[in-house]
Amino acid sequence: MTIYRLFLCCLLSVVTIGIQAQEKPEKEGHANTNKFRQMYQEFATPNRFRTGAGAPGPDYYQQRADYKMNIELDDRNKRLYGEETITYTNNSPDALDYLWVQLDQNMRSKDSPALLRNSERIPPAQRKEKFISNYMKEAFDGGFNIEYVKDVKGEDLPYTINFTMMRVDIPKPLLPGEKISFSIKWWYNINNHVTDGGRSGYETFEKDGNRSYVIAQFFPRMAAYDDVEGWQNYQFWGGGEYSLTFGDYEVNITVPSDHIMDATGALQNRQEVYTPAMMQRYEKAKKSFDKPVVIATQKEAEAREKGFSDKKSTWKYKAENVRDFAFATSRKFILDAMAVEVGGNTVMAQSLYPKEGNPLWEEYSTRVVAHTLKSYSSHTFAYPYPKAVSVHAKSQGMEYPMICWNHGRPNEDGTYSDQVKYGMISVIIHEVGHNFFPMIVNSDERQWAWMDEGFNSFLQYLTEQSFEDNYPSRRGIPSKIVNYMKGDQDRIAPIMSNPENLYQKGNNAYAKVAAGLNILRETVMGRELFDYAFMTYARRWMFKHPTPEDFFRTMEDASGVELDWFWRGWFYRTDWVDIGIKDVKKYYVASEVPERMKRSLKRRNIDETSMVFMVGEGEGQSQKDTDALQRWKPLKTYVEDNFSPEERAALKNPKYFYELTFEKLGGMPMPLIVEYTYADGSKETVRYPVEVWRMNDKELTKVIASEKELTGIVIDPKLETADVDLDNNSWPQK
């Protein structure tokens, strides 16, 4: 036992001796409110569908929806026409009496309740186009026009439309293991996403009269059905995104023949829709791993802009095991591509953009796509699809399997600021990254926005930092979430809230989750444990439908780190972090037995020579006894009697003793990271585990015994924990 340990043991004895039994009044019983209690009240009970370890259970199932579609874009009238056949497979153990189909475009119908549900105010200024759209035009009608729903025999199937959901009534229950096919014919008016908003639509370029289209949510899609929700038929109000089912797609898309297009899936008739020159360039791009190859040039795009052809071309795509389908088309598009190796496979990174996007897009877009695929794959699983496409769309940032829309437009003279440049790079990383979450790890976005946006924002941060030194990341750094977390509690919702009920979706579902995962990785768990557990979650649930509990349980199961306190405070509550220094007391070893102890020792028949006594600075002449430990004869005698000269030489010889009191003013526990500075200028950082708060949620006392005088203390010196108040983090106070 070292002198230091002996001292602590003796000090504990002294404290015990000094305690006097007191009668305490009885208190009323209370529930377990310990921040470290188990999550049984919050978590669903594990079962044969989902295990307590966070993995799919032996009876896990998921439904399947396969689509065959013929789509035509009417460029002159800005309409989309479609016919589709859906083959739905019931893999559940339940008999289904009816089917639910999502009609997301109905949010844009002229009588949509989504237009009336929010509070409104007149802004002091707004864009001319927005003012005209809001107050001077007829309400836009962009909802689905369903012409029919038929079975495989061509007989009408009855259906009921409830806002953005359509119930299809089938003649008999669909039993477990059975399939059903039915067809829907429909059309709708395409919205201007620049003036009217929306995740898809068109943009008009006034100078040449052309439009570019980014088209999604364009077809009636099967709602998800699972062991947790049954049918997920929560209405689409615009905030919560999509809960979808995997399947295979065969899609034929007819557009003007002078359009350039890309879409989800592999193009089946490339030689029919590409020119010979484009084919040659595409073959070159398939072998170019270091830089993009331009396949459809700006010069060719400028020539097409003048044509407005009345001829039509049909582009044919097939996609396997995807949860959705989207496409982009315009006669203005430039196309470039390069190859990227991911997990032993070659993937094509591609970009579509008008000349208005240059020189920014030709310089960065496809390179960023390639970097994103490599970075995300290194943290999750190898990207399994044949391509990833970035499409330029003004004021947009939206994702679909293998294709996404991204903003970032230079000035008309081609110049651009760092803000525009890094904004474009970040949105491309983010939207391409969504291929992993939720396009493959297929969470229920309609309920849990954070399960795709938060995970994706976290991986976006890691990808940005590996893209360029000192990259100006907007989210992911814990200190950047502080202002949100210390804000008005009436305007903050827990992360575990439906996205329709979030006050600040960007801070809540994106930034706070990214910062929290960064804290877990860097401060709580460590990179090795975190990375292994996070990759385990991603691989367990790729091409499946996880819930929040599946993530929480997997992270603990694969790491061996208990995190109930973190999930509870960071995700289920709006607690914030505020840990401060309350008090610092200095102690010395007494050179004689304090009078207050003599009677107590005698009463208990304790030999005073077996004890070490401490007095605080300012408690009598012993404050001057800085070398009292060496002069304390009984302790020296004990050491000399029980240790060899070699052992005595190795013992610590503390001259300074401090009792430090830390207080937790915020509700969120965190590891206590303390940097100690000594009189000789040296520094030491001690990382106390979060469990120091388990027995007292408000206050913590620690003892320092040192050979050097303590001159400074700083809590969380590198701002790792999102502490909202740094004024109480230093001693002496700064």
N, C-alpha and C positions, 0 to 999 in steps of 0.2 A: 504493500500500500504506500503510495507517495504521500509526502507531507500535505499536498493539496487535497488528496482524497481523505486523509486523516482529519484535516481541518473541516471538511464538509460534514463528515460523520459526526464530529464533535459539536459542530455548530447546530446540526439537527437535534442532537441530544439536549443542547441548551434550550433550544426553542421548545422542545417537548416538555422540559422541566418547568418552563415558565408558564405553561398553559394552566389556567385554573378552571376547574369545572364550574360551569354556570348553568343555572336553570333557564331554559329557553321556552317561550310560549309555543304551543303547537300551531302549525300552519295548515291551511287547507291544502289538500292534495292537488297535484297538477299533472297535465299530460307531458309526455316526453317531447320537449322542444329543443333537444340538443341538436346542434347543426350537423353532427356526425352520425345521427341515427340512421337506421336502414331506410331504404326507399320503398318499402312495401306498400305504404299508403299511396304513393304516387305511381308506381309501376303496375302494369297489368300482370296477372299471374302467368307464369310460364305454362306451356301446354305442349301437345304433340305437334303443333304447327310451328311454334317458336320456343326455343329452349331458354332456360335460365342463363345459359352461357352467351346468349345473343346470336345464336346460329339458327338457320332453318331447321325445323324439327323433322322427324321421320314422316309426318303426314303433311308437310308443307306442300302447297299447290299454288298454281297460278293459271289464270285463264289465258286464252289465246284468241287473237282476232287477226285474220288475214284479209287483205283488201286487193281487189282488182278495180282499177279506175280508168275512165276516159275523161279527160279534162280539156276544156277549150277556153282560152283567154280571148275575149272580145276587146281589143285595144282601143278601138274607136269609141265604144260605148262604156268602157271601163266596167265590164261585167265578167263574171266567171261562171261557166256552165259545167256541170259534172254529172256523171252516172257512176255508181259504184256498186260492187257486190261484196258483201261482208260474209265471211265464213267464220262463225263463232264456235269455239270449242269449250264445253263446260268441263273443266278438270276438277271442279270442286266436289265435295261430297253431298251437295245440296241440289235438289230439284228446283229449277228456276221457272217461275210462272210467267215471267215477262222479261224483256230486255230493256236496258236504259242506254240511250244514245245521246252524246253531247252535241249541242248546237251552239257553239260558242259565239258564232257571228250574230246570234240573236241579241246579244248585248248591244249591238249597234242598230237594232231596229228603231224606227221612229217613235214607237211607244214603249221603249224599254224602261223598266223601273230603275235601271242603273243610272239613267239620266237624272233622276229625281232624288236619289237617296242621300246626297251630300249637301252640306251647308254651302251657301254661295255668297260672295261679296263682289262688288264692282271694283276692279283694280284701278289704280290711278293712271296706268298706261298699259297698253297691250298691243301686240302686233296687229297691223291692219287686217291681215287675212283672218286672224283669230276673232277680231271684232265683228267682221262681216259674217263669219261662220256662226258666231254665237247669237247675233241679234238681227241680222238682215237677210238670212236665208231660211228657206224651209228646212225643217229638221231632216237630216240625212237618214235614209232608210237602207241600212246595210244588212238586214237580217236575212236568214235563209228563206227561200221560197221552195217549199217541198212540193214537188209535182206528184210523186207517188212513193209508196213503200210496198214492195211486192215480194212474194215468196218465190221459190225456184220454179214453180209452175206458172208464174205470171199472175197469180191471184193477189188481190189487194190484201194487205195486212192492216188491221186497224191500229191507229196510233193516236197518242195524246201528247200535245206539246205544252209543257209547263216552262215558260220563259226559255232558259238555255238547255233544258232537258226534254227529251222525247222518249216516252214509254211506248215500246212496240209490243203489242199484245199478240202472243203466239198461240196457235191452236191447241197445243197441249204442252205440259211442262217439259222443259229440256232436262233430261235426266243426267246424272253423273256419267261422264265419258261420252256423251252424245254431242253431235255437231248440228248446227243449223245455218243455212245460207239464206240471205235475203238481199234485195236490191233497193237502192234509193236514187231517185233523180231529183236534182235541185239546181238552183242558180241564186246568185246574189250580186248586188252592186258593190263594187270595190271602193273602199274608203281612201281618202287622201290622208296618209298617216302623218304628213308634215303639219297640216292645218287642223285636222280632226283627231289626231292621236291614234293610238292603237298599235298593236305589236306587228301588224302587217298592213299592206296596202300599196299605194303608189305615190311617187313624187313626180311632179311636173317640172320640167326645165323650160322656163319661159323663153329663153333665147332661141331654142331650136324647136320648141313645141313637142318634144319627146317626153316619154315617161319611163321610169324604171319601176319595176314591180318586185316587191318582196312579199310572197304569198304563203300564209300559214293559217292554221285553224280553218282551212278552206273547205273541209269536207265533214259530214257527220261522222263522228268518231265514237267507238264503243266506250262507255264508261267502265271504270275498273270495278271488279268484284273480288273481294278477298275475305280472309278469315277474321279480319279486324273490324271492317266497316260493313260487310255485305256489299251492296251496291254503293259506290261513292257517287251519289247524285246531288251533292252540294252544288248550288247554282254558281255559275261563273259571273261574278260581279266585276271582274277586271283586275283585282288585286291578287287573289290566290290563283295560281296557274293551273297545272294540269295533273290529273291522275289517269294514267293510260296503261294500256295492255300491249305486250309485245306480240309481233306477228311479222309475216312476210308481205311485201307490197309489190304489185306490178302496176305501174302507172304510165299511161300515155298522155302526154301534154302537148296540145296543139296551140301554136302561137304564130304570129307573123313570121315569114321565112327569113326576114332580115334581123331577127332577134338572136342574141347569144344567151344561153341559159345554163344553169346548173341546178342540181336538186339532190335530195336524199337518194342514196343508192348509186348503183353502177349504171352508166349509160350503155344501152344495148345496141344502139345504131349510130355509133360515132361517125362512121364513114358516110352515112347518109346526110348528117346535119353539119359536119365539119367540111370545110374546103380542103383540097389536097395540101395546100400550104399549112393549114392548121394541123392536119394529121401529121405532117413531117415534124412540126415544132412540138407536138404532143409527144411523139416518140422520143424526141430529144430530151424533153422534160422528164420523162420516166427514168432517164439515166443521169440526170443532173442533181447531185446531192449537195452542191455547194452554193448554188444560186438559182433564182427563178428563171424560167424561160418564158418569154411572152408568146402566147399561142394565138390570141386575137389582138392585133396591135391597135394603138391609138389612131393611126392613120386609117386603118380599116373601119374602126368605129365611127370616125368622123364622116367617112363616105356613107355608111349605113344610116347615119342620122338624117341624111337628106332624102332617103328613099321612100319611106312609108309604104312598104310593099303590101299589096292586097293578097299576095300568095301566102300559103300556109305551110308550115313544117310541123311534123310530130316528133317529139323527143321521147324516147322510151327508156324507162328506168326500172330496175329491179333492186329491191333492198331486202336483206334477210335479217330477221330478228331485231327489228327496230320498233320503237314505241310510237312513232309519229312520222310525218312526211311533210316536207316544205320545199319550195322552189323559188328561184329568182330569175327574172328575164327582162331584157331590154335590148333595143338596137344600139344603145349607147355603150354597152359593156365592153371593156377590155378584159382579157383573160390571161392570167399567167399561172405557172405551176412549177413545182420542184418536188423531187423525191426525198423522203426521209425514212430512215430505217428505224423501226420500233419493234423490239422483241423478235428480231429475226425476220420481220416482214417489211416489205416496202409499201409505204403509204404515200399517197399524193397530197401534198399541201397546195391549195389553190386559192386564188383571189379573183373576184369579179368587181369591177369598178368603172365608173365613167371617167372621162378625161378631167372632170372637175375634181377628182380625187388626187390627181398628180400634182407635184412629184412625190408627195408623201406616200401614197399607196404603193406605187411601183417600187419604192425604196424599202418599205418596212413590212407590209401586210403579210405576204407569203412567208417571209423569214420568221415572223413572229408566230405564225401558225405552226411551222416546223418545230420551233423551239418549245412551244407549249406542249405539243404532243410528246416530245422527249421528256420534259420536266414532269408532267402529270403522270406519265407512265412509270417514271422512276419512283413515285410515291404511292402508286396504287396497283395497276396492272397494265400490261402492254395493250395499247390502243388496238381494238380488234377490227375496226372498219377499214375499207379500202381508201378512203379519202377524208379530208376535212377542208371545208370551203369557207372563206371569209368574204362577205358581200358588203360593199359600201352602200349605206343607206343613211340619209341625213337624219340626225336626231334619234337614231335607233341604236339599240343594243338588245338583241334577242337571239335565242338559241333553239336549234332543232337538231335531230340526228344528222351528223355529217355536214351541216350547213348552218351559218349564223349571219345575222345582220350587225353591222358595226358602223359607228359614226366616226367623224374626224375628217373635216374638209378644210383644205388650205384657203387662203384668200384668193381672189380672182387672179392676181398676178403670180400666184404660185408660192408666195411666202407663207410661213406659219410660225407660230410661237411654240415654245417648249410645252406650254399648257396643252395646245392642240395635239402636238406630237405624242406626248406621253399619255394624254387622254385616249388617243386612238390605240396606241400600243396596249394600254391597260384593258380597254374594252374588248380588243381582239383576244387577248389572253383569257379574259373572263368568259366570253361567249364560246370560244373554242373549248375551253375547259369544261363547259357544261356538257360536253359529250360524255364526260365521266360521271358527273352528278348533275342532272338526274337521268340523262339519256340511257345510261347503262346501269348504274346503281339507282334503281327506279323508285324513288321515294314519292310519297303522296304530296305533291306541291299544293294541292287545293287546301290542305290543312297545315302543312309544316313548311313554310317558305325557307326556314333556316337550314333544312336538311339538304337543300341544293345550293342556295345562295351563300350560306355561311361556310359550308365546306369548300365551295368553289372560290370564295373570296380568300380563304386561308391558303389554298393552293396557288391562287393567283399571286399572293404576296411572295410565296417561296419562288415562284416562276419569275416574277419581276426582279427579285434580288439576284437571281442567277443569270438574268438576261444582260444586266449591266451593273457595274459597280456604282454604289450610291444612288440606285434608282429611287426616284421620289414617290414611293408607295403611299397611297392615300389611306389604305386600310391594312390592318394586321398588326401594327405596332401598338402595344398596350396603352402607351401614353396618349395615343390619339383618340381613344374612346372615353377618356376621363370627362370631358365636358358634357357628353351625353349622359354618363352614369350619375353625375352629380346634379343633373337638371331637375326640373319640376316633376315630382313623382306623379302628379295628376296627368302628365303627358308622356308617361313611359309605361309600356306594357312588358310583361315577362316575355322572354324569347318563345316560351311554350304557349303561344297564342296563335289563333287563326290569323293568316295574313290580312284578312279583311278588317281586323280589329286592331291593327298596329298604328300607332301615331306617327312613328318615324321609321318606316320600313327599312330605309337604307342603313340607319344606325343599328336598328334592332336585329334584322335578319341577316345582314351582311357583316357590318363592321364589328359588332359586339361578339358575334360567333367567331369571326376570324381572330380577334384579339384573344378571346378565351382559349381557343385551340393553340394559339402561339404561347400563351402562358403555360398551358399544360405541357407543351413540347419543350420549352426552354427552361421552365422554372419548377414545375411540379413533378413531372415524370422523367424528364430527360429525353434527349432525342432518340436514343436507341430504343427505349421501351415504347415511347409514343409512336415512332415510325413503324415499328413492328405491329403494334395493335391497330393503328389506322389502316395499314395495308391489309391486315387480317379482315377488318370490317369490309373494306372495299372488295376484296376477293370473295369473301363469303356471300356478299349480296349483289355481285355483278349479275345483270340480267334477272334480278329478282326485286321484290318489293319490301324493303325494310321499314320498320317503324322507329321512332325515337328510342324506345327501350332497347331495340336490337343494337343500336349504336352504343348506348351507354353501357350495356352489359358486355358487349364485345371488348370495349376499351379496357374494362376492368379484368375481364376473363383472360385476355391475351397479354396483359402487362403485369398482373399481380399487384396493382396499385388500387387501393380503395378510394373511390372518388365520389361517394354519395354527397359529401359536403359541397363539392364543386357543382355537380348537376343541380342540386337543390338551390344554391345561392345564385349561380350564374344564369341558369336556364329557367327555373321554375319561379324565381323571385326577381325582384329588381334591386337587390342589395348592392351596395357599393363598397369599395375597399377604402378604409382610412385607418391606418395604424400609426400611432405616434409614440413619442417618448414622454412618459409622464413624470418620472423622477429618477435621479441618479444620486446614490448615497455612497460615500467612501468610508471604509472601515479599516481598523488596525487591530493587530493582535495585542491584547492587554498585557502589560508587564506584571500585573498582580491581579488577584481574584477580586472582581467587582463586589462591593458590599452587598448589592442586591441579590447576588447569587449565593453568598456564604450560608445564609440560613436555610435556603432551599436544599443546598448540597448536604448540609448537616442533617436535616430532617430525613433525607432519603438515604443517608449513610453512604454517600458517594465520595470517593477519594478525589480531592480537588487536583491532585497532581496528575490525574488521568485525563484532565480536561484542558481544552484551549478556549480562551474567552476573547470575545470580540467587542470592541466599542466603536461607535460611529464617530466620524469626524465632528468635532465640536462638543463631544461629551466628556469634558475634563482634560487633564494633562496628558492622557494616553493618545491624544491626537498627534502628539509630537513623536510618538514611539514608532517611527517609520522602520526601524530595524529591530522591532520588538520580538519578531519571530526568532531571530538568532539569539536574543538574550533570554528567551523563555526556557529556563533550565530543565523543567520536567520533560518538555517535548524533545529537547536535544538529548536528554538522557535516554528517552524511549528509542530514539533513532539510533543512537550509538549502541544500545543494547540489542537491537533487533536486526540491524543491517550491517553487511560487510562494508569495508572502505570503498570497494568498487561500486556497490549498490548505492552507498550514500552519495558518491560523486554523481550518480545519474539522477538523483532526486531533484524535482523542481524546488526552487527557492523563492516563492512569491513574496514580494514586499508590499504589493498593493492589492486591496480587496474592494470590490465595488458590488453594490446591489442595485440592479437596474430594473425599473418598472416600465413596461410597455402597455399601452392601452389600445384597444380595438374599438374605435368610435363608429366604424361602419359595420353593417351586418354581415359582410362577406368575409369569411376566413381566408387567409392566405399564408403560405410559408413566410416566416419572419427572416428577412435577409438583412443582416446588420454588418456594416463596415466600421471597424474599430481603428482609431488612429492613436498612436502612442507618442510620447514626448520626443523620442529619437527620430520621428518622422515616418516610421514604419507603419504599415497598414495590414489589417487582417479582416477577411470577410467570413462570417459564420452564417450558415444557412440552417436555421432551426426548422424542423418539419412543421407542417400545418397542424399536426396533432397537438402542438403546444396549447392550442385553444380549446381542446376537447373538454376540459374540466372547468374552465372559466372562460366564458365567451367575451368577457369585458376587459380582463386585465391579466398580465403575466409578469412574473418576476424571475430574473436570471442573475446568477452570480459570476463575476469575473475575478479570478485570482491571477495576478500577473507580476512578472519581475520588472515590468516597465509601467510608468505612470500613464494612465489613460487621459488623453486630451480632447478627443472628439468621437462622436458617434453619429452615424447616418443610417437611417432605415431605407432600404430599397435604393441603393446608390445608382443603379443603372436603369431605374424606372421600369422594372419588369412586371409589376403587379397591378398596374392601373390605379395606383393610390391617388385619390381625388384631392388630397390636401397635403402638400409638401412642407407647409410652414411648421408642422409639428414633427418633422422627420429628422431633425438635427439637434444635437447637444454639443456645445452650447448652441442655443437657438440662433439661426441665421435670419 
